[in-house]
Amino acid sequence: MSTLWILGREDVRAALPMRDAIDAMKRAYAAYSSGQAQVPLRTRVDVPAHQGLALFMPAYVAGEEEALALKAVTVYNQNPARGLPLIHAGVLVLEPQTGQVRGLLEGGTLTAIRTGAASGAATDVLARPDSRVLAVFGAGTQARSQIEAVCTVRPIERVWIYDVNRGRAEALARDIAGQGPVPRDVRVAESPQQAVAEADVICTATTSSTPVFRDQDLKPGVHINGIGAYTPEMAEVPPETVQRALVVVDAYESAWAEAGDLIQPLQQGLITKDHVYAELGEIILGRKPGRTSPEQITFFKSVGLAVQDAVAAAVALRRAAELGLGQRVAW
């Protein structure tokens, strides 16, 4: 008989602090780009009767960071109106050596933390060291971890939040100002232009199908993390910005299969596939350099990799055991 370790959302949050999560994401991306991970493209199941989408993502990571996991995540567009989270998820952790079921983690919190940590890792690798102002588009669950992650790796002094629902942006600003690494100066932007006017780092975390800001409003040298558009039909970043930016992705294969921010400019003839400069893991491994000048615009486009969930879940379970978090049940 084996033992199953169950971690709820508060357990996951306590077991996976942002700095540890960012370090874990760097290792995950390095493992992927070095060929130490098996990550099939996600399986998608549409639930049109309820405006829902289910995604199933397995991953195996070999080597020092050995991990085996499966994440199931759902995105139901009507949920916010019902007072429910847009995203629900669970992560099943298996023992790589035996295949035994070892853990079940609340996946919404894990997804938010690891997605924020991915932007933290990309920002640490690509953004200017003197970055002081952050702009975030979207004020949902993902926005909170994006802010925390960027503020963890850069000395951010001011945060701008823009959301089409101003009340939600105001609530997030009140709630997050001065928390942990986040500065007290958190402001709600009246417009996308105001949000990006002085931004050194931009995070887009929306479900938009059209760009959320204008290319001409960007400062030279800005770094952009695009994490909200995860289908070919969705896009958050202007194609003109993509065209002139140094583009880095989490994985070539999934980016060209799912990232509307790249697929749409490709279809418009504005870029070729060679325009994508590198996987983030390649830069972390030192195989390619990152930013080459202070004025260069850098764009990290992520659609999410199951390797992130597998490594993050393994780290969380390990820390949970050390801290005595969660529940253990016979399996």
Phi, psi and omega per residue, in radians:
M1 nan 2.325 3.125
S2 -1.771 2.985 3.136
T3 -1.998 2.314 3.112
L4 -1.800 2.262 3.129
W5 -1.762 2.087 -3.110
I6 -1.876 2.190 3.113
L7 -2.050 2.073 3.022
G8 -1.390 -3.109 -3.021
R9 -1.073 -0.717 -3.140
E10 -1.214 -0.597 3.063
D11 -1.106 -0.776 3.139
V12 -1.081 -0.758 -3.116
R13 -1.090 -0.734 -3.127
A14 -1.247 -0.557 -3.074
A15 -1.485 -0.174 -3.051
L16 -2.356 1.208 3.088
P17 -1.084 2.681 -2.958
M18 -1.054 -0.735 -3.128
R19 -1.059 -0.760 3.095
D20 -1.117 -0.671 -3.133
A21 -1.147 -0.697 3.122
I22 -1.112 -0.786 3.098
D23 -1.070 -0.688 3.125
A24 -1.128 -0.671 3.127
M25 -1.170 -0.642 3.078
K26 -1.083 -0.738 3.107
R27 -1.158 -0.663 3.141
A28 -1.135 -0.795 3.130
Y29 -1.141 -0.679 3.108
A30 -1.118 -0.721 3.120
A31 -1.102 -0.730 -3.141
Y32 -1.106 -0.850 -3.063
S33 -1.272 -0.293 3.091
S34 -1.643 0.104 3.076
G35 1.400 0.314 -3.115
Q36 -1.671 0.153 -3.098
A37 -2.273 2.463 2.976
Q38 -1.839 2.021 -3.077
V39 -2.374 1.552 3.094
P40 -1.088 2.678 3.025
L41 -1.022 2.495 -3.075
R42 -1.067 2.579 3.045
T43 -1.596 2.231 -3.067
R44 -1.944 2.306 3.072
V45 -2.207 2.005 3.111
D46 -1.434 2.503 3.079
V47 -2.163 1.261 -2.986
P48 -1.090 -0.511 -3.118
A49 -1.084 -0.395 -3.097
H50 -2.186 0.333 -3.121
Q51 0.888 0.780 -3.084
G52 -2.090 2.838 3.123
L53 -2.486 2.332 3.073
A54 -2.065 2.383 -3.120
L55 -2.210 2.401 -3.127
F56 -2.174 2.164 -2.954
M57 -2.329 1.809 3.067
P58 -1.619 2.756 3.059
A59 -2.780 2.530 2.979
Y60 -2.224 2.289 3.100
V61 -2.056 2.170 3.132
A62 -1.614 3.133 3.059
G63 1.442 -2.727 -3.062
E64 -1.075 -0.582 -3.090
E65 -1.651 0.586 -2.998
E66 -0.943 2.266 -3.107
A67 -2.757 2.617 3.111
L68 -2.467 2.161 -3.066
A69 -2.725 2.834 3.059
L70 -2.354 2.203 3.063
K71 -1.916 2.372 2.985
A72 -1.993 2.201 -3.111
V73 -2.337 2.440 3.085
T74 -2.094 2.534 3.082
V75 -2.213 1.916 -3.112
Y76 -2.025 1.938 -3.001
N77 -1.131 -0.423 -3.128
Q78 -1.499 -0.121 -3.061
N79 -1.074 -0.773 3.136
P80 -0.975 -0.639 3.107
A81 -1.204 -0.374 3.097
R82 -1.565 -0.018 -3.075
G83 1.393 0.354 3.141
L84 -1.985 2.715 3.071
P85 -1.078 2.561 3.075
L86 -1.068 -0.655 -3.036
I87 -2.036 2.351 2.955
H88 -2.158 2.544 -3.113
A89 -2.793 2.733 3.019
G90 -2.441 2.545 3.119
V91 -2.096 2.131 3.111
L92 -1.713 2.112 -3.102
V93 -1.825 2.254 -3.139
L94 -2.001 2.612 3.093
E95 -1.344 2.074 -3.071
P96 -1.031 -0.591 -3.048
Q97 -1.304 -0.542 -3.050
T98 -2.164 -0.283 -3.076
G99 1.434 0.044 -3.140
Q100 -1.189 2.545 3.056
V101 -1.260 2.197 -3.073
R102 -2.026 -0.517 -3.066
G103 -2.695 2.683 3.015
L104 -2.314 2.044 -3.054
L105 -2.019 2.473 3.030
E106 -1.098 2.020 -2.936
G107 -1.473 -0.367 3.126
G108 -1.105 -0.801 3.120
T109 -1.182 -0.756 3.112
L110 -1.050 -0.753 3.136
T111 -1.087 -0.792 -3.139
A112 -1.077 -0.772 -3.112
I113 -1.167 -0.825 -3.079
R114 -1.242 -0.524 3.089
T115 -1.218 -0.750 3.041
G116 -1.081 -0.741 -3.135
A117 -1.109 -0.583 3.074
A118 -1.084 -0.768 3.083
S119 -1.165 -0.609 3.065
G120 -1.092 -0.756 3.118
A121 -1.112 -0.792 3.140
A122 -1.131 -0.704 3.122
T123 -1.117 -0.719 3.141
D124 -1.108 -0.604 -3.095
V125 -1.476 -0.588 -2.939
L126 -2.001 -0.491 -3.050
A127 -1.324 2.697 3.076
R128 -1.051 2.435 3.138
P129 -1.062 -0.459 -3.102
D130 -1.608 0.302 3.130
S131 -1.067 2.268 -3.087
R132 -2.194 -0.326 -3.061
V133 -2.154 2.282 3.138
L134 -2.022 2.385 3.011
A135 -2.082 2.323 -3.128
V136 -2.157 2.268 3.071
F137 -1.821 2.172 -3.037
G138 1.770 2.449 -3.101
A139 -2.246 0.539 3.110
G140 -1.557 -2.814 -3.098
T141 -1.018 -0.713 -3.107
Q142 -1.141 -0.589 -3.074
A143 -1.051 -0.698 -3.112
R144 -1.037 -0.816 -3.115
S145 -1.280 -0.501 3.059
Q146 -1.092 -0.788 -3.138
I147 -1.114 -0.835 -3.123
E148 -1.050 -0.734 -3.079
A149 -1.166 -0.835 -3.120
V150 -1.114 -0.703 3.125
C151 -1.209 -0.326 3.088
T152 -1.310 -0.565 -3.043
V153 -1.850 -0.173 3.104
R154 -2.374 2.585 -3.114
P155 -1.368 1.182 -3.075
I156 -1.199 2.285 -3.125
E157 -1.856 -0.356 -3.137
R158 -2.570 2.437 3.103
V159 -2.140 2.273 2.999
W160 -1.859 2.365 3.082
I161 -2.108 2.279 3.034
Y162 -2.212 2.303 3.064
D163 -2.545 2.544 3.118
V164 -1.102 -0.423 3.024
N165 -1.701 1.667 -3.040
R166 -1.057 -0.648 -3.138
G167 -1.054 -0.661 3.117
R168 -1.184 -0.689 3.098
A169 -1.123 -0.723 3.131
E170 -1.127 -0.696 3.132
A171 -1.126 -0.739 3.120
L172 -1.129 -0.744 -3.132
A173 -1.062 -0.761 3.125
R174 -1.125 -0.679 -3.021
D175 -1.317 -0.583 -2.968
I176 -1.758 -0.311 -3.084
A177 -1.010 2.206 3.082
G178 1.367 0.076 -3.121
Q179 -1.533 2.166 3.122
G180 1.022 -2.213 -3.124
P181 -1.421 -0.054 -3.067
V182 -1.355 2.302 3.133
P183 -1.204 2.865 3.086
R184 -1.271 -0.408 -3.089
D185 -1.460 1.478 3.083
V186 -2.071 2.121 -3.021
R187 -2.124 2.631 3.061
V188 -1.691 2.162 -3.110
A189 -1.414 2.477 3.078
E190 -1.332 -0.408 -3.063
S191 -2.687 2.817 3.045
P192 -1.018 -0.647 3.137
Q193 -1.058 -0.774 3.128
Q194 -1.123 -0.648 -3.108
A195 -1.106 -0.731 -3.011
V196 -1.677 -0.164 -3.000
A197 -0.926 -0.714 -3.119
E198 -2.051 0.252 -3.037
A199 -1.312 2.310 2.997
D200 -1.631 -0.469 3.089
V201 -2.342 2.383 3.092
I202 -2.183 2.344 3.012
C203 -2.091 2.223 3.074
T204 -1.882 2.125 -3.080
A205 -2.386 1.089 -3.084
T206 -2.185 3.099 3.030
T207 -1.917 0.485 -3.039
S208 -1.228 2.585 3.033
S209 -1.801 -0.007 3.089
T210 -2.329 2.694 -3.102
P211 -0.936 2.466 -3.048
V212 -1.668 -0.132 3.039
F213 -2.551 2.985 -3.130
R214 -1.752 2.467 -3.139
D215 -1.012 -0.727 -3.053
Q216 -1.203 -0.195 -3.126
D217 -1.575 -0.053 -3.066
L218 -1.391 2.552 2.975
K219 -1.347 2.617 2.968
P220 -1.069 2.519 3.052
G221 1.434 0.098 -3.118
V222 -1.223 2.568 2.991
H223 -1.905 2.368 -3.094
I224 -2.100 2.292 2.976
N225 -1.887 2.007 3.121
G226 -1.844 1.913 -3.058
I227 -2.176 -0.074 -3.024
G228 -1.545 -0.538 -3.065
A229 -1.552 1.969 -3.027
Y230 -2.151 0.243 3.046
T231 -2.353 2.800 3.133
P232 -1.054 -0.409 -3.097
E233 -1.484 -0.217 -3.076
M234 -1.735 2.621 3.089
A235 -2.766 2.425 3.118
E236 -2.069 -0.434 -3.019
V237 -1.897 2.335 -3.124
P238 -1.025 2.469 3.119
P239 -1.054 -0.531 3.102
E240 -1.130 -0.611 3.097
T241 -1.205 -0.779 3.099
V242 -1.016 -0.712 -3.079
Q243 -1.100 -0.614 -3.071
R244 -1.804 0.038 -3.094
A245 -1.662 2.759 2.895
L246 -1.395 1.954 -3.002
V247 -1.737 2.191 3.111
V248 -2.167 2.422 -3.091
V249 -2.144 2.920 3.037
D250 -1.341 -0.667 3.119
A251 -2.687 2.297 -3.120
Y252 -0.994 -0.875 -3.008
E253 -1.053 -0.898 -3.093
S254 -1.226 -0.563 3.129
A255 -1.082 -0.801 -3.117
W256 -1.337 -0.246 3.083
A257 -1.539 -0.497 -2.915
E258 -2.280 -0.375 -2.966
A259 -1.498 1.746 3.113
G260 -1.036 -0.520 3.111
D261 -1.049 -0.450 3.111
L262 -1.819 -0.669 -3.094
I263 -1.123 -0.722 -3.112
Q264 -1.149 -0.816 3.046
P265 -1.077 -0.573 3.079
L266 -1.110 -0.800 -3.139
Q267 -1.166 -0.487 3.117
Q268 -1.438 -0.066 3.137
G269 1.373 0.248 -3.118
L270 -1.450 -0.466 3.107
I271 -2.429 2.888 2.951
T272 -1.980 3.027 3.130
K273 -1.121 -0.435 3.106
D274 -1.196 -0.200 -3.121
H275 -1.197 -0.467 3.070
V276 -1.250 2.060 -2.972
Y277 -1.364 -0.727 -3.021
A278 -2.884 2.791 2.812
E279 -1.419 2.583 -3.139
L280 -1.028 -0.637 3.128
G281 -1.057 -0.590 3.112
E282 -1.124 -0.665 3.124
I283 -1.264 -0.734 3.109
I284 -1.044 -0.663 3.129
L285 -1.329 -0.145 -3.124
G286 1.432 0.216 -3.130
R287 -1.359 -0.439 3.062
K288 -2.421 2.554 3.057
P289 -1.307 2.838 3.099
G290 -1.683 -2.213 3.128
R291 -0.960 2.417 -3.125
T292 -1.937 -0.170 3.105
S293 -2.758 2.717 3.121
P294 -1.111 -0.444 -3.085
E295 -1.540 -0.185 -3.070
Q296 -1.185 2.378 3.025
I297 -1.555 2.251 3.111
T298 -2.017 2.495 -3.075
F299 -2.358 2.006 3.046
F300 -1.724 2.011 3.123
K301 -1.859 2.071 -3.121
S302 -2.137 2.320 2.979
V303 -1.916 0.005 3.106
G304 1.600 2.409 3.122
L305 -2.203 2.459 3.122
A306 -1.117 -0.392 3.089
V307 -1.075 -0.550 3.081
Q308 -1.084 -0.793 -3.115
D309 -1.161 -0.724 -3.108
A310 -1.099 -0.819 -3.118
V311 -1.221 -0.764 3.138
A312 -1.084 -0.727 -3.141
A313 -1.149 -0.685 3.124
A314 -1.120 -0.738 3.103
V315 -1.106 -0.779 -3.117
A316 -1.089 -0.758 3.127
L317 -1.115 -0.707 3.139
R318 -1.104 -0.784 3.133
R319 -1.220 -0.612 3.113
A320 -1.070 -0.679 3.107
A321 -1.130 -0.707 -3.138
E322 -1.165 -0.637 -3.042
L323 -1.661 -0.111 -3.122
G324 1.250 0.608 -3.123
L325 -1.630 2.762 3.033
G326 1.431 -3.012 -3.130
Q327 -2.139 2.472 3.086
R328 -1.950 2.267 3.129
V329 -2.283 2.641 3.077
A330 -1.203 2.472 -3.055
W331 -2.181 nan nan
